[in-house]
Amino acid sequence: MTKKPLLIIAAGGTGGHMFPAQALAEAMLRKGWRVKLSTDARGARYTGGFPHVVEIEELSSATFARGGKLAKLIVPFKVLAGIISATVKMMRDRPAVVVGFGGYPSIPAIAAATVLRKPRAIHEQNGVLGRVNKLFAKRVHTIACGTWPTTLPDGVDGVHTGNPVRGTILERAAAPYIAPGDYPMSILVMGGSQGARILSDEVPAAIAKLPEHIRRNVRVSHQARIEDMPRVQTYYAEQGIDAEVQPFFNDVPNRMSEAQLVISRSGASSVADISIIGRPSILIPFAAATGDHQTANARGLVDAHAAILIPESALASDTLSAHIASVLENPTGATQMAAAAVSVGKPDATVELVTIVEDLASAATRGK
């Protein structure tokens, strides 16, 4: 009996890296492949959503971003140990393809695949390559780009696959948009855990400053950090604004599909969700994001006239309120923004990643 081909997926320990990795793992398992995830101890804590048949392999890795001087001094030795271990294991396992999704824990497997000349690809979620993906950009066969355009090194081409999204988002792909009008309208406010505070500082005041004919119809779903929740809830209540404030919404796909407007940071996953469902948005990139990648993430929606971009340095309640009103007072324009968002969405992102894996495997087989 022919042994099933093996895909090794290498990913770091954040949701931004792990979710698209998990989506590819699930799809390749359905295709009859075996899948192994290569990560480190930190990354292994984020693997609960992976199918149980995926083998989790922990390798030594490290980052210069955390720890004191001693910790930083031993980083190269930890990484080298991980590369040696990955190389030995890869010689035994003989994977058909290796795909990296970024993060320092992906270094050992991608480096080993490079040494052993295995078919290999990387997937970059953001509009600017992360440090690890940039390191390997000229050493892999394919760069799959979740955001387009993606800033790539000179002489390097990428393939726009899009970012895989959850099945609950795909179920609402291009959901019919109810244009704003003189009836209840929903605003969804989303910010990552690091970047949510400034949204809690400015968005409630901006909504309070809306003209009364808009404000009386507004219903708000606002994600806020736990420590900010009491003051945000109190402010909305004092202003007579109907608002639900939570640290996390389990039903974001439903809330987004019902929203007339989304106000959000421009993390790769949020941008993907907005473009798949198709909603007008006001995007406020997280200024501290590495390489200002959140501004790059927003570029596709902004260039398509589907989103309004407000740099964090320019965010003020008066400015934001004017932009909110410009969307909610213009039903035709809002409808056009929703359609434009759908036009840049990539609901088949996982399928395109699968195609890349299969093409690399086929090319390697033909070359033997």
C-alpha positions as CSV (number, residue, x, y, z in Angstrom):
1,M,0.0,0.0,0.0
2,T,1.3,3.4,-1.0
3,K,2.1,5.6,2.0
4,K,0.2,8.9,2.1
5,P,2.3,12.0,1.3
6,L,3.4,14.1,4.3
7,L,3.0,17.8,4.7
8,I,5.0,19.5,7.4
9,I,3.5,22.8,8.5
10,A,5.8,25.2,10.5
11,A,4.1,28.0,12.4
12,G,4.7,30.3,15.4
13,G,2.6,30.7,18.5
14,T,0.0,33.4,17.6
15,G,-3.5,33.1,16.1
16,G,-2.4,35.1,13.1
17,H,0.1,32.3,12.2
18,M,-1.8,29.4,13.6
19,F,-5.3,29.9,12.0
20,P,-4.2,29.7,8.3
21,A,-1.9,26.8,9.3
22,Q,-4.9,25.0,10.8
23,A,-7.1,25.7,7.8
24,L,-4.4,24.2,5.5
25,A,-3.9,21.2,7.8
26,E,-7.7,20.4,7.7
27,A,-7.9,20.7,4.0
28,M,-4.9,18.5,3.3
29,L,-6.2,15.8,5.6
30,R,-9.4,15.8,3.6
31,K,-7.2,15.3,0.5
32,G,-5.7,12.2,2.1
33,W,-2.4,13.6,3.2
34,R,-0.6,13.1,6.5
35,V,0.1,16.4,8.3
36,K,2.7,17.3,11.0
37,L,2.9,20.6,12.7
38,S,6.4,21.9,13.6
39,T,6.4,24.5,16.4
40,D,8.0,25.2,19.7
41,A,6.7,24.9,23.3
42,R,5.0,28.2,23.2
43,G,3.4,27.5,19.9
44,A,2.2,24.1,21.1
45,R,-0.1,25.9,23.5
46,Y,-2.2,27.2,20.6
47,T,-2.8,23.9,18.8
48,G,-6.0,22.9,20.5
49,G,-8.0,23.5,17.4
50,F,-5.9,21.3,15.1
51,P,-7.4,17.9,14.2
52,H,-6.2,15.2,16.6
53,V,-4.5,13.2,13.8
54,V,-2.1,16.1,13.2
55,E,1.2,15.2,14.9
56,I,2.6,18.1,16.9
57,E,6.4,18.2,16.9
58,E,8.1,20.6,19.3
59,L,11.5,21.9,18.3
60,S,13.9,24.3,20.0
61,S,13.6,27.9,18.8
62,A,13.7,31.4,20.3
63,T,13.3,35.1,19.6
64,F,15.3,38.1,20.3
65,A,12.2,40.0,21.1
66,R,11.8,38.7,24.7
67,G,14.0,38.1,27.7
68,G,17.1,39.7,29.1
69,K,20.7,39.8,27.9
70,L,21.5,36.2,28.7
71,A,18.3,35.0,27.0
72,K,19.2,36.9,23.9
73,L,22.8,35.5,23.9
74,I,21.6,31.9,23.8
75,V,19.0,32.5,21.0
76,P,21.3,31.5,18.2
77,F,22.2,28.3,20.0
78,K,18.6,27.3,20.6
79,V,17.7,28.0,17.0
80,L,20.7,26.0,15.7
81,A,19.7,23.1,18.0
82,G,16.2,23.2,16.5
83,I,17.5,23.3,12.9
84,I,19.8,20.3,13.5
85,S,16.9,18.4,15.2
86,A,14.5,19.3,12.4
87,T,17.0,18.2,9.7
88,V,17.5,14.8,11.3
89,K,13.8,14.2,11.6
90,M,13.1,15.4,8.1
91,M,15.6,13.0,6.7
92,R,13.6,10.3,8.4
93,D,10.1,11.5,7.7
94,R,10.8,12.6,4.0
95,P,8.0,15.1,3.7
96,A,6.6,15.8,0.2
97,V,6.2,19.6,1.0
98,V,7.1,22.0,3.8
99,V,5.0,25.2,4.3
100,G,5.9,27.9,6.8
101,F,3.4,30.4,8.2
102,G,5.9,32.7,10.0
103,G,7.0,33.3,13.6
104,Y,10.3,32.2,15.1
105,P,9.1,28.6,15.8
106,S,8.9,28.1,12.0
107,I,12.7,28.7,11.5
108,P,13.9,25.1,12.2
109,A,11.6,23.3,9.8
110,I,12.0,25.8,6.9
111,A,15.8,25.9,7.4
112,A,15.9,22.1,7.4
113,A,13.8,22.0,4.3
114,T,16.2,24.5,2.6
115,V,19.2,22.4,3.6
116,L,17.6,19.2,2.3
117,R,16.2,20.9,-0.8
118,K,12.6,19.9,-0.1
119,P,9.7,21.6,-1.9
120,R,8.8,24.5,0.3
121,A,6.6,27.6,0.5
122,I,5.7,30.3,3.0
123,H,2.4,32.1,3.6
124,E,2.5,35.7,4.8
125,Q,-0.7,36.9,6.4
126,N,0.1,40.7,6.4
127,G,0.9,43.2,3.7
128,V,4.6,43.4,4.9
129,L,6.7,40.2,5.3
130,G,7.4,39.3,8.9
131,R,11.0,38.9,10.0
132,V,11.2,35.1,9.6
133,N,9.3,35.1,6.3
134,K,11.5,37.9,5.0
135,L,14.6,35.8,6.0
136,F,13.4,32.9,3.8
137,A,11.7,34.8,1.0
138,K,14.5,34.1,-1.5
139,R,15.0,30.5,-0.3
140,V,11.5,29.1,-1.0
141,H,9.7,28.0,-4.2
142,T,6.5,30.0,-3.6
143,I,5.4,32.9,-1.4
144,A,1.7,32.9,-0.8
145,C,0.4,36.3,0.1
146,G,-2.7,36.7,2.3
147,T,-2.9,40.5,1.8
148,W,-2.5,42.1,-1.6
149,P,-0.3,43.9,-2.5
150,T,2.4,42.5,-0.2
151,T,5.7,44.3,0.0
152,L,8.3,41.8,-1.2
153,P,12.1,41.9,-1.6
154,D,13.4,42.9,-5.0
155,G,13.4,40.1,-7.5
156,V,10.8,38.1,-5.4
157,D,7.3,37.4,-6.7
158,G,4.3,36.4,-4.7
159,V,1.0,34.6,-5.3
160,H,-2.1,36.3,-3.9
161,T,-4.0,33.5,-2.2
162,G,-5.7,35.5,0.5
163,N,-6.0,34.6,4.2
164,P,-8.1,31.6,5.1
165,V,-11.1,32.5,7.2
166,R,-13.3,30.5,9.6
167,G,-16.1,28.4,8.2
168,T,-18.7,30.6,10.0
169,I,-17.3,33.6,8.0
170,L,-17.5,31.7,4.7
171,E,-21.1,30.8,5.5
172,R,-21.9,34.5,5.3
173,A,-19.8,35.3,2.3
174,A,-21.2,38.3,0.4
175,A,-24.2,38.4,2.7
176,P,-26.9,40.8,1.5
177,Y,-26.2,44.3,2.9
178,I,-29.0,46.4,4.4
179,A,-28.1,50.0,3.5
180,P,-28.3,52.6,6.3
181,G,-31.6,54.5,6.7
182,D,-34.1,55.8,9.2
183,Y,-34.3,52.6,11.2
184,P,-32.0,50.7,13.6
185,M,-28.4,50.5,12.3
186,S,-25.6,48.5,13.7
187,I,-22.0,49.5,14.2
188,L,-19.4,46.8,15.0
189,V,-16.3,48.0,16.8
190,M,-13.3,45.6,16.9
191,G,-9.8,46.0,18.1
192,G,-7.0,43.5,18.9
193,S,-6.1,43.0,22.5
194,Q,-3.1,45.3,22.2
195,G,-4.8,47.9,20.1
196,A,-8.3,48.1,21.6
197,R,-7.7,50.9,24.1
198,I,-7.5,53.9,21.7
199,L,-10.8,52.7,20.1
200,S,-12.4,52.7,23.6
201,D,-11.0,56.2,24.0
202,E,-12.3,57.7,20.8
203,V,-15.1,55.6,19.3
204,P,-17.8,56.2,22.0
205,A,-17.3,59.9,21.9
206,A,-17.4,59.9,18.1
207,I,-20.7,58.1,18.1
208,A,-22.1,60.5,20.8
209,K,-21.3,63.4,18.4
210,L,-23.3,62.0,15.5
211,P,-26.2,64.1,14.3
212,E,-29.3,63.2,16.3
213,H,-31.2,61.7,13.3
214,I,-28.4,59.1,13.0
215,R,-27.5,58.7,16.6
216,R,-31.0,57.7,17.7
217,N,-31.0,54.7,15.3
218,V,-27.5,53.5,16.2
219,R,-26.9,50.2,18.0
220,V,-23.3,49.4,18.9
221,S,-21.4,46.2,19.5
222,H,-18.0,47.2,21.0
223,Q,-15.1,44.9,21.8
224,A,-13.1,46.5,24.7
225,R,-10.3,45.3,27.0
226,I,-11.6,44.0,30.3
227,E,-10.1,46.9,32.2
228,D,-11.8,49.4,29.9
229,M,-15.2,47.9,29.9
230,P,-16.7,49.7,32.9
231,R,-15.9,53.2,31.6
232,V,-17.0,52.4,28.1
233,Q,-20.3,50.9,29.2
234,T,-20.9,53.9,31.6
235,Y,-20.2,56.4,28.8
236,Y,-22.5,54.8,26.3
237,A,-25.2,54.6,29.0
238,E,-24.8,58.2,30.0
239,Q,-25.1,59.3,26.4
240,G,-28.3,57.2,25.9
241,I,-26.6,55.0,23.2
242,D,-27.7,51.4,22.9
243,A,-24.4,49.5,23.2
244,E,-23.2,46.0,24.1
245,V,-19.6,46.1,25.4
246,Q,-17.7,42.8,25.7
247,P,-14.0,41.7,25.7
248,F,-14.8,39.2,23.0
249,F,-17.8,38.4,20.8
250,N,-18.3,34.7,19.9
251,D,-20.7,35.6,17.2
252,V,-18.6,38.1,15.2
253,P,-19.7,36.6,11.8
254,N,-23.4,37.2,12.7
255,R,-22.7,40.7,14.1
256,M,-20.7,41.7,11.1
257,S,-23.2,40.4,8.6
258,E,-25.9,42.5,10.4
259,A,-23.7,45.7,10.6
260,Q,-24.1,48.8,8.5
261,L,-20.5,49.8,9.4
262,V,-17.4,48.1,10.9
263,I,-14.9,50.2,12.8
264,S,-11.7,48.1,13.3
265,R,-8.0,47.8,13.5
266,S,-6.6,46.3,10.3
267,G,-5.2,43.0,11.4
268,A,-4.9,40.5,8.6
269,S,-7.8,38.3,10.0
270,S,-10.1,41.3,10.5
271,V,-9.5,42.6,7.0
272,A,-10.1,39.2,5.5
273,D,-13.4,38.8,7.4
274,I,-14.6,42.2,6.3
275,S,-13.8,41.5,2.7
276,I,-15.4,38.1,2.7
277,I,-18.7,39.2,4.3
278,G,-18.5,42.6,2.5
279,R,-19.1,45.6,4.8
280,P,-18.2,49.3,4.7
281,S,-15.4,49.9,7.2
282,I,-13.3,52.5,8.9
283,L,-9.9,51.1,9.5
284,I,-7.4,52.4,12.1
285,P,-4.1,50.6,11.8
286,F,-2.2,49.8,15.0
287,A,0.7,52.2,14.9
288,A,3.0,49.9,16.8
289,A,2.6,47.0,14.4
290,T,5.9,45.7,13.0
291,G,6.8,47.4,9.8
292,D,3.5,49.3,9.9
293,H,2.0,46.1,8.4
294,Q,-1.6,47.0,9.4
295,T,-1.5,50.0,7.1
296,A,-0.4,47.7,4.3
297,N,-3.2,45.3,5.3
298,A,-5.8,48.0,4.8
299,R,-4.5,49.1,1.4
300,G,-6.6,46.7,-0.7
301,L,-9.9,47.7,0.9
302,V,-9.0,51.4,0.8
303,D,-7.8,51.3,-2.8
304,A,-11.1,49.6,-3.8
305,H,-13.0,52.4,-2.0
306,A,-14.5,49.9,0.4
307,A,-12.9,51.4,3.5
308,I,-11.8,54.7,5.0
309,L,-8.4,54.8,6.5
310,I,-7.6,56.9,9.6
311,P,-4.0,56.8,10.8
312,E,-3.8,56.4,14.6
313,S,-1.9,59.7,14.8
314,A,-4.9,61.4,13.2
315,L,-7.6,59.7,15.2
316,A,-9.9,62.1,17.1
317,S,-13.5,61.8,18.0
318,D,-14.6,64.7,15.8
319,T,-12.8,63.3,12.7
320,L,-14.1,59.8,13.3
321,S,-17.7,61.1,13.9
322,A,-17.6,62.9,10.5
323,H,-16.5,59.7,8.7
324,I,-19.1,57.6,10.4
325,A,-21.8,60.1,9.4
326,S,-20.5,60.2,5.8
327,V,-21.2,56.4,5.6
328,L,-24.5,56.2,7.5
329,E,-26.0,59.3,5.7
330,N,-25.2,57.9,2.2
331,P,-27.0,54.6,1.6
332,T,-26.0,54.4,-2.0
333,G,-22.3,55.0,-1.2
334,A,-22.5,52.5,1.7
335,T,-23.9,49.9,-0.6
336,Q,-21.1,50.5,-3.1
337,M,-18.5,50.2,-0.3
338,A,-20.0,46.8,0.7
339,A,-19.9,45.5,-2.9
340,A,-16.3,46.9,-3.3
341,A,-15.2,45.0,-0.1
342,V,-16.6,41.7,-1.6
343,S,-14.7,42.4,-4.8
344,V,-11.3,42.1,-3.1
345,G,-12.2,39.2,-0.9
346,K,-10.6,35.8,-1.4
347,P,-13.1,33.2,-0.1
348,D,-11.1,30.4,-1.8
349,A,-7.9,31.2,0.1
350,T,-7.5,27.7,1.6
351,V,-8.2,26.1,-1.8
352,E,-5.4,28.1,-3.4
353,L,-3.0,27.1,-0.6
354,V,-3.9,23.5,-1.3
355,T,-3.2,24.0,-5.0
356,I,0.2,25.4,-4.2
357,V,1.1,22.3,-2.0
358,E,-0.1,19.9,-4.6
359,D,1.7,21.7,-7.4
360,L,5.0,21.7,-5.5
361,A,4.6,18.0,-4.7
362,S,3.8,17.2,-8.4
363,A,6.8,19.2,-9.6
364,A,9.1,17.4,-7.3
365,T,7.8,14.1,-8.4
366,R,8.3,14.9,-12.1
367,G,11.8,16.1,-11.4
368,K,12.9,12.8,-9.9
